[in-house]
């Protein structure tokens, strides 16, 4: 029986792994900060209308900050599939 490849990604460069790892690390940091900010708003404010407004602003900032890393990963993935 033929031996299967140990790693389907073994032909990818170490530099690619570094870029992907760094992008995922940044996304994780951004997501953690976003969740922390939302929790702080919940704890600090009682006015639901103000709380909702601030949460919307936090979400918009989160998406804007996170999107370049998501785009990078999407581009890297599509480049590797060619």
MARDOLO-102015 format. One record per residue: residue number from 1; x, y, z of N, C-alpha, C in turn. Coordinates in Angstrom, 3 decimals, m for minus. Example, Ala and Ser with C-alpha at 12.3 -4.5 7.8 and 13.67 -1.06 7.14 Angstrom:
MARDOLO-102015
> 1:13.190:m5.690:7.800:12.300:m4.500:7.800:13.200:m3.300:7.800
> 2:12.850:m2.250:7.080:13.670:m1.060:7.140:12.900:0.030:7.870
END
This chain:
MARDOLO-102015
> 1:0.858:m1.185:0.000:0.000:0.000:0.000:0.895:1.236:0.000
> 2:0.651:2.203:m0.910:1.489:3.405:m0.954:1.316:4.242:0.304
> 3:2.411:4.802:0.702:2.394:5.654:1.889:1.882:7.045:1.512
> 4:0.901:7.530:2.270:0.340:8.868:2.023:1.334:9.923:2.478
> 5:1.252:11.061:1.832:2.108:12.182:2.217:1.813:12.575:3.652
> 6:2.849:12.790:4.424:2.669:13.207:5.821:2.028:14.565:5.938
> 7:2.314:15.406:4.958:1.815:16.772:5.044:1.460:17.252:3.644
> 8:0.185:17.501:3.417:m0.272:17.950:2.106:0.310:19.313:1.747
> 9:0.812:20.026:2.723:1.324:21.378:2.498:2.847:21.436:2.516
> 10:3.511:20.304:2.410:4.967:20.279:2.557:5.698:21.051:1.463
> 11:5.036:21.325:0.342:5.707:22.056:m0.726:5.637:23.573:m0.555
> 12:4.940:24.047:0.446:4.822:25.487:0.670:6.063:26.002:1.384
> 13:6.415:27.225:1.096:7.627:27.801:1.664:7.435:28.159:3.140
> 14:8.524:28.127:3.904:8.458:28.533:5.314:8.018:29.988:5.462
> 15:8.369:30.815:4.484:7.969:32.226:4.542:6.449:32.358:4.475
> 16:5.821:31.511:3.671:4.361:31.525:3.574:3.748:31.165:4.921
> 17:4.286:30.143:5.558:3.795:29.766:6.887:3.921:30.931:7.866
> 18:5.032:31.635:7.801:5.250:32.772:8.692:4.219:33.869:8.457
> 19:3.925:34.150:7.200:2.941:35.183:6.873:1.559:34.771:7.362
> 20:1.190:33.527:7.097:m0.126:33.036:7.527:m0.225:33.050:9.050
> 21:0.811:32.575:9.713:0.814:32.539:11.181:0.667:33.953:11.759
> 22:1.402:34.902:11.193:1.333:36.285:11.675:m0.049:36.887:11.429
> 23:m0.622:36.626:10.257:m1.965:37.151:9.960:m2.993:36.567:10.926
> 24:m2.905:35.267:11.178:m3.849:34.639:12.119:m3.654:35.167:13.538
> 25:m2.410:35.400:13.917:m2.114:35.967:15.229:m2.742:37.356:15.359
> 26:m2.583:38.176:14.322:m3.159:39.536:14.335:m4.684:39.483:14.405
> 27:m5.288:38.604:13.628:m6.749:38.455:13.665:m7.196:38.046:15.065
> 28:m6.474:37.137:15.680:m6.805:36.709:17.044:m6.725:37.859:18.035
> 29:m5.685:38.669:17.915:m5.552:39.843:18.792:m6.694:40.829:18.581
> 30:m7.024:41.072:17.334:m8.106:42.008:17.007:m9.437:41.482:17.553
> 31:m9.694:40.202:17.360:m10.938:39.608:17.849:m11.018:39.646:19.382
> 32:m9.889:39.365:20.029:m9.864:39.402:21.492:m10.148:40.817:22.001
> 33:m9.507:41.803:21.398:m9.724:43.192:21.818:m11.170:43.608:21.584
> 34:m11.727:43.191:20.467:m13.129:43.495:20.148:m14.053:42.947:21.235
> 35:m13.850:41.687:21.585:m14.696:41.069:22.613:m14.513:41.763:23.954
> 36:m13.294:42.112:24.271:m13.004:42.814:25.518:m13.701:44.178:25.559
> 37:m13.639:44.895:24.427:m14.292:46.211:24.344:m15.807:46.090:24.520
> 38:m16.399:45.069:23.904:m17.845:44.868:24.050:m18.231:44.554:25.497
> 39:m17.438:43.744:26.137:m17.706:43.411:27.545:m17.590:44.653:28.425
> 40:m16.609:45.486:28.144:m16.430:46.718:28.910:m17.629:47.645:28.746
> 41:m18.150:47.749:27.546:m19.340:48.572:27.306:m20.514:48.017:28.107
> 42:m20.686:46.712:28.085:m21.773:46.095:28.848:m21.652:46.380:30.340
> 43:m20.437:46.341:30.850:m20.221:46.573:32.284:m20.368:48.048:32.661
> 44:m19.909:48.926:31.785:m19.782:50.335:32.151:m21.051:51.155:31.935
> 45:m21.908:50.726:31.023:m23.051:51.562:30.667:m24.368:50.880:30.995
> 46:m25.330:51.693:31.368:m26.664:51.152:31.611:m27.662:51.619:30.549
> 47:m27.369:52.715:29.877:m28.247:53.249:28.832:m28.153:52.351:27.600
> 48:m29.235:51.628:27.321:m29.230:50.654:26.228:m29.048:51.300:24.854
> 49:m29.598:52.467:24.652:m29.457:53.137:23.364:m28.002:53.545:23.123
> 50:m27.381:54.125:24.133:m25.978:54.508:24.034:m25.101:53.269:23.875
> 51:m25.407:52.239:24.632:m24.657:50.989:24.560:m24.716:50.410:23.143
> 52:m25.891:50.416:22.551:m26.065:49.894:21.192:m25.264:50.718:20.190
> 53:m25.295:52.025:20.325:m24.546:52.913:19.425:m23.047:52.633:19.519
> 54:m22.542:52.542:20.728:m21.106:52.305:20.931:m20.712:50.932:20.405
> 55:m21.557:49.932:20.623:m21.263:48.597:20.117:m21.216:48.575:18.588
> 56:m22.090:49.326:17.953:m22.062:49.413:16.494:m20.755:50.038:16.016
> 57:m20.315:51.063:16.709:m19.044:51.711:16.358:m17.860:50.757:16.566
> 58:m17.892:50.016:17.652:m16.836:49.038:17.936:m16.818:47.960:16.856
> 59:m17.984:47.491:16.459:m18.074:46.470:15.415:m17.525:46.992:14.085
> 60:m17.868:48.207:13.727:m17.380:48.794:12.479:m15.849:48.916:12.506
> 61:m15.310:49.363:13.624:m13.853:49.484:13.756:m13.199:48.104:13.702
> 62:m13.815:47.132:14.334:m13.312:45.760:14.337:m13.230:45.218:12.912
> 63:m14.299:45.385:12.158:m14.321:44.888:10.788:m13.281:45.594:9.916
> 64:m13.151:46.898:10.094:m12.186:47.671:9.309:m10.752:47.249:9.637
> 65:m10.478:46.992:10.884:m9.132:46.621:11.310:m8.791:45.188:10.892
> 66:m9.771:44.312:10.910:m9.575:42.888:10.648:m9.522:42.560:9.151
> 67:m10.259:43.297:8.348:m10.447:42.950:6.939:m9.161:42.825:6.131
> 68:m8.166:43.689:6.309:m6.929:43.514:5.515:m6.259:42.157:5.732
> 69:m6.312:41.634:6.942:m5.717:40.333:7.227:m6.529:39.206:6.594
> 70:m7.844:39.332:6.636:m8.712:38.351:5.984:m8.462:38.372:4.479
> 71:m8.349:39.565:3.907:m8.071:39.694:2.473:m6.724:39.064:2.117
> 72:m5.726:39.293:2.948:m4.406:38.709:2.718:m4.483:37.186:2.708
> 73:m5.145:36.613:3.693:m5.274:35.159:3.752:m6.045:34.610:2.558
> 74:m7.073:35.319:2.142:m7.852:34.905:0.976:m6.981:34.926:m0.279
> 75:m6.196:35.971:m0.424:m5.298:36.079:m1.583:m4.246:34.970:m1.561
> 76:m3.652:34.730:m0.420:m2.642:33.675:m0.315:m3.247:32.316:m0.645
> 77:m4.445:32.080:m0.167:m5.095:30.798:m0.430:m5.383:30.631:m1.920
> 78:m5.912:31.663:m2.544:m6.213:31.558:m3.980:m4.937:31.431:m4.805
> 79:m3.860:32.094:m4.394:m2.578:31.970:m5.091:m2.028:30.550:m5.001
> 80:m2.232:29.885:m3.885:m1.719:28.538:m3.687:m2.529:27.483:m4.437
> 81:m3.771:27.810:m4.759:m4.624:26.842:m5.449:m4.382:26.818:m6.945
> 82:m3.655:27.784:m7.448:m3.401:27.847:m8.903:m2.332:26.864:m9.327
END
